[in-house]
């Protein structure tokens, strides 16, 4: 009987060791995913700011074009001429 109990204890220890190993792997994976998510969030914020700046520039150009004479804008030669 003691052999059976010893086998059961050994099996439980193996299972606990396996669970500990899995937990350590999951913790490492979670930390990696958290870092990647943080970097992506920073990139999204930067891209949003760039879009805001481009929209503002577009609005400025549109306002300048609307304020100017459309006929003269159409007749203006491109810069490479």
Residue frames as qw, qx, qy, qz and C-alpha x, y, z in Angstrom:
[[0.000, 0.882, 0.471, 0.000, 0.00, 0.00, 0.00],
 [0.310, -0.771, 0.086, 0.549, 2.80, 2.41, 0.74],
 [0.402, -0.050, 0.595, 0.694, 4.07, 1.92, -2.79],
 [0.141, 0.666, 0.647, 0.343, 0.71, 3.03, -4.17],
 [0.207, -0.924, -0.233, 0.222, 0.63, 6.14, -1.92],
 [0.438, -0.521, 0.328, 0.655, 4.19, 6.94, -2.90],
 [0.344, 0.257, 0.655, 0.622, 3.28, 6.66, -6.58],
 [0.005, 0.844, 0.517, 0.142, 0.30, 8.95, -6.04],
 [0.334, -0.834, -0.008, 0.439, 2.47, 11.51, -4.23],
 [0.442, -0.245, 0.499, 0.704, 5.03, 11.38, -7.00],
 [0.232, 0.527, 0.661, 0.481, 2.30, 11.86, -9.63],
 [0.136, -0.923, -0.351, 0.087, 0.88, 14.85, -7.70],
 [0.409, -0.665, 0.206, 0.590, 4.34, 16.40, -7.46],
 [0.394, 0.080, 0.619, 0.675, 4.84, 15.93, -11.20],
 [0.095, 0.741, 0.595, 0.296, 1.48, 17.56, -11.89],
 [0.264, -0.901, -0.154, 0.307, 2.26, 20.49, -9.58],
 [0.440, -0.419, 0.395, 0.689, 5.64, 20.97, -11.26],
 [0.297, 0.359, 0.668, 0.581, 3.95, 20.91, -14.68],
 [0.054, -0.878, -0.470, -0.075, 1.34, 23.46, -13.55],
 [0.372, -0.776, 0.053, 0.507, 4.08, 25.70, -12.16],
 [0.419, -0.119, 0.545, 0.717, 5.91, 25.51, -15.46],
 [0.163, 0.606, 0.649, 0.430, 2.75, 26.37, -17.38],
 [0.207, -0.910, -0.309, 0.183, 2.03, 29.28, -15.05],
 [0.411, -0.572, 0.250, 0.664, 5.53, 30.68, -15.52],
 [0.323, 0.170, 0.640, 0.676, 5.14, 30.44, -19.30],
 [0.010, 0.774, 0.590, 0.232, 1.74, 32.15, -19.18],
 [0.309, -0.847, -0.128, 0.414, 3.09, 34.94, -16.97],
 [0.390, -0.329, 0.433, 0.743, 5.93, 35.51, -19.44],
 [0.206, 0.422, 0.693, 0.548, 3.51, 35.48, -22.36],
 [0.120, -0.870, -0.475, 0.044, 1.23, 37.93, -20.58],
 [0.346, -0.713, 0.086, 0.603, 4.11, 40.30, -19.93],
 [0.331, -0.055, 0.590, 0.734, 5.14, 40.14, -23.60],
 [0.078, 0.627, 0.682, 0.369, 1.58, 40.79, -24.76],
 [0.230, -0.870, -0.310, 0.306, 1.26, 43.69, -22.32],
 [0.347, -0.509, 0.290, 0.732, 4.43, 45.28, -23.69],
 [0.229, 0.204, 0.690, 0.656, 3.23, 44.81, -27.28],
 [0.044, -0.777, -0.619, -0.106, -0.16, 46.28, -26.44],
 [0.289, -0.797, -0.106, 0.519, 1.45, 49.29, -24.80],
 [0.310, -0.272, 0.477, 0.776, 3.68, 49.90, -27.83],
 [0.128, 0.444, 0.733, 0.499, 0.70, 49.62, -30.17],
 [0.136, -0.852, -0.478, 0.166, -1.30, 52.06, -28.06],
 [0.289, -0.650, 0.135, 0.690, 1.53, 54.59, -28.27],
 [0.238, -0.002, 0.654, 0.718, 1.69, 54.13, -32.04],
 [0.033, 0.668, 0.710, 0.221, -2.08, 54.59, -32.33],
 [0.195, -0.849, -0.251, 0.422, -1.87, 57.84, -30.36],
 [0.285, -0.437, 0.390, 0.758, 0.93, 59.07, -32.62],
 [0.172, 0.254, 0.757, 0.577, -1.00, 58.14, -35.77],
 [0.038, -0.798, -0.600, 0.045, -4.14, 59.87, -34.48],
 [0.221, -0.767, -0.008, 0.602, -2.14, 63.03, -33.82],
 [0.250, -0.191, 0.589, 0.744, -0.66, 62.90, -37.33],
 [0.102, 0.531, 0.764, 0.351, -4.14, 62.51, -38.81],
 [0.125, -0.857, -0.391, 0.310, -5.35, 65.51, -36.81],
 [0.245, -0.600, 0.255, 0.718, -2.45, 67.59, -38.11],
 [0.203, 0.070, 0.729, 0.650, -3.08, 66.50, -41.70],
 [0.034, 0.710, 0.696, 0.100, -6.78, 67.30, -41.38],
 [0.165, -0.833, -0.160, 0.503, -5.94, 70.76, -40.06],
 [0.238, -0.377, 0.491, 0.748, -3.54, 71.36, -42.95],
 [0.164, 0.358, 0.803, 0.449, -6.11, 70.16, -45.43],
 [0.037, -0.833, -0.533, 0.144, -8.67, 72.54, -43.97],
 [0.214, -0.707, 0.118, 0.663, -6.16, 75.40, -44.19],
 [0.211, -0.119, 0.671, 0.701, -5.42, 74.63, -47.85],
 [0.088, 0.569, 0.781, 0.240, -9.12, 74.29, -48.63],
 [0.097, -0.860, -0.335, 0.372, -9.81, 77.65, -46.98],
 [0.218, -0.540, 0.345, 0.736, -6.97, 79.30, -48.91],
 [0.175, 0.146, 0.782, 0.581, -8.26, 77.85, -52.15],
 [0.010, 0.722, 0.691, 0.028, -11.82, 78.93, -51.39],
 [0.155, -0.821, -0.138, 0.532, -10.67, 82.46, -50.55],
 [0.225, -0.379, 0.508, 0.740, -8.63, 82.77, -53.76],
 [0.572, 0.482, -0.165, -0.643, -9.80, 83.15, -57.32],
 [0.821, 0.029, 0.571, -0.001, -10.54, 79.65, -58.70],
 [0.700, 0.712, 0.045, 0.025, -9.88, 80.79, -62.26],
 [0.139, 0.843, -0.508, 0.111, -6.37, 81.95, -61.43],
 [0.594, -0.404, 0.686, -0.113, -5.71, 78.73, -59.53],
 [0.861, 0.318, 0.396, -0.013, -6.67, 76.70, -62.59],
 [0.568, 0.806, -0.107, 0.127, -4.41, 78.77, -64.84],
 [0.331, -0.798, 0.503, -0.003, -1.42, 78.59, -62.50],
 [0.694, 0.437, -0.572, -0.023, 1.38, 76.46, -63.93],
 [0.915, -0.366, -0.137, 0.102, 2.65, 73.52, -61.90],
 [0.398, -0.842, 0.297, 0.211, 5.94, 74.12, -60.08],
 [0.725, -0.136, 0.521, 0.430, 7.96, 72.02, -62.55],
 [0.520, 0.720, 0.330, 0.319, 7.33, 74.49, -65.43]]
